[in-house]
Amino acid sequence: MTTSAPGAEVPLDELVASIAVDVPDFPSPGIVFRDLTPVFADGPAFRRIVDGLASAASVDPRVAAMASSLDGAHPGFDVVVGVEARGFLLAAAVAFDAGVGVVPVRKAGKLPRARVSAAYDLEYGSAELEMHTDSITAGQRVLVVDDVLATGGTLAATIGLVEQLGGVVSAVAVVVELAELGGRQVLAPHTVHALWTT
């Protein structure tokens, strides 16, 4: 873990807010897109984000108290699940740093082997996510990671996939939570850890 990285004295939410770029009217009029790619490109900021996301699972005492199924595993999770597509970047970094595996959750039709699926609603229709059936074992503690929590549909579907396979969601960790959209309430009772809430 980095203890003296540049920007370490700045609270993490302020650091993310200062580097992220707001893009008005993207992907459609009236939407303000929070572009986190500049944050990911800043090495010291990305290091702090990875540390912040990894710490999410330690805040839920019922999960931290569970015995790990893997020797030497992170105290709060055994595997990290990343949601397509920016969640892949974050989940891989968190998993690598913690010394655990990473599991992708993909859009329908992208995985080649036996899989489970979960549908969810969008403002303009519906979509489906999938995960390989052998990617999570029963009782594994799972940290779910994504870049943004908005309405909660994508992350609720992801939690559903993990639970279909017998996994236990330690926490959901995101870089940005758009609080006015109510996603945290949709994910209850699961612990949600947001590095920056707007």
N, C-alpha and C positions, 0 to 999 in steps of 0.2 A: 504494500500500500504506500502511496505517495503521501508524505507528511508536509513537505515544503514546496509543493508545486506552485508555479506562478498563479496568482489569483486565488490561492488557498485562503487568504484572509477575507475574501468576498463571499458572502453567503451563496450557496449553490443556486438557489432560485434567481438571485440577482445576476449571477454569472451567466446562466442560461438565457435569461431575458435580455442581457446586454449583447449577446452574440447572435441570437436567433433573429431571423428577418421576417417581418410581416409582409405578406404579398396580398394586396387587396384584389378582390374579385377573381380569386382562383380557388377552385376549379370552375366556379360559376359566379355570376354577379351577386354581390351581397355577402360573399364568404371571404373571411380573412384567413389565409393559409399561414400557419406558423412553420416556416422553413427552418428545420433544425440542421440541415446539412452543414452550414458554417460552424455550428457547435461541434459536430462530429469531426470536422476537419481541424479543429484546434486541439492539439495533443493534450495539453494540461487540462483543458476543460473536459475533454472526452474521458480522461483518466478519472476525474472527479465524478462524472456521470456514472461510469461503470461502478465505482465504489458506492455511490449513492443508491443505485439500483440493487446491488448485491446486499446492501444492508436492510432492504425491505423485509426479507423473510424473518429477520431476528426480532421484529416488532410484534409478532403474533405469538403470545406465550403458549397457546395450546399446541402450536406446531413446533416451536422450539423445544418443547418438553418431549416430543416424540423421539423414540430411539431411531437412529439412522439405520437404513438397511445396507449402507455401504461403509466400510471401514475408512476412516479419515475424511469423510464427506464434510462439506460445509455445514455448520451447525443448523442452518435453517432450510436447506434444500439439497436434494440429491441430483436434480436435473433442471435445466432451464429450458422453457418453451418460448420460442420467438414467433411472433405473428408476422406473416408476409406484409410488407417486404422490409421496411426499415427496422422492424422488430428483430429480423434476422441479424442485422449488424450488432445491435445492442445485446441480444441474447448470446451470441457467439463470444463477444468480448467478456461478458459477465461469467459465462460458463468456463472459458479458458482461464480467467483470473482465479476462479474458485476451484479449478481442477475437477470439474464435473462435465457431464455430457450436455449437448444441446440438441433440441428437437424442433424441427420446423413445423409450423401449421401453415398449410398452403391453400390457395384457392382451389376450387373443385377442378378435377381433371389433371392435376400437375404431379400427383404421386403415382408411381408405377405398381405398387404392391397392394395387398389387402389393406383396407383403410376404414376408419369410421368417419362419419360426416355429421355436420350440424348446420342447419340453415339459420339465417338471421335476417331481420328486416333492415332495409335502408330507407332513406327518405323517398326514394324514387323506385323502389322495388324490393327484391330480396337477393341474397347471395348465399353461398355455401362454402364452408371451410372443411378441410380434411386433415387427418393425421394417420400415419401408419399404425396398424393395430398392435405392432410389437415395439412401439417406441416408448411406451410407459409401462412399468410393471405395477401390479397391485401394491398399494402401500407406499410407493415412492412419493417423496415430498417434492412438489413442483413449484418453481418460481416462474410465473408467467410475465413476460416482458414485452412491452410495445412502446412506440414513441409517444402516442397521444391517446388519451381517454376522452372521448367526446360523448356520444349517446350511450355507449356501453355495449352495443350490439355485437361487435366483433369480439370483444373480450369475453362477453357472456357465452358466446358460441365456443370460444376456445376453452373456457372453464368446463363447459359441457363435454367437450371432447376428452379432456384430461380425466374427468370423473367417470365417463363411460368406460375408460380403460382401468379404473380402480386407483388412479392417482389421487393424491391429497394436495390441493392447492395451498401452498404455504402463504403466498401473497401474490398480489398483482402489482407490478412496478412499472411506472410510466415516467417519461421525462416531463410531459406537459399534461395537465388535466384542465379541460375546458368546463369549469364548474357549472356554468349556467345551463349546460346541456343535460345535467343530471345523471351522468354515467355511473358515478359512485353508488348512487341509490340502486341502480339496476344490478350492480355486482354484489350488493349486500347479500349475505353476511361476510363475504370475503374481505380480507384486509386489502386496502388499496393504498399504495405509497406513491405519491406524486412528488417529483423534484421541484416542479414549478406549477402552481395553480393560478390560472387566470380567470 
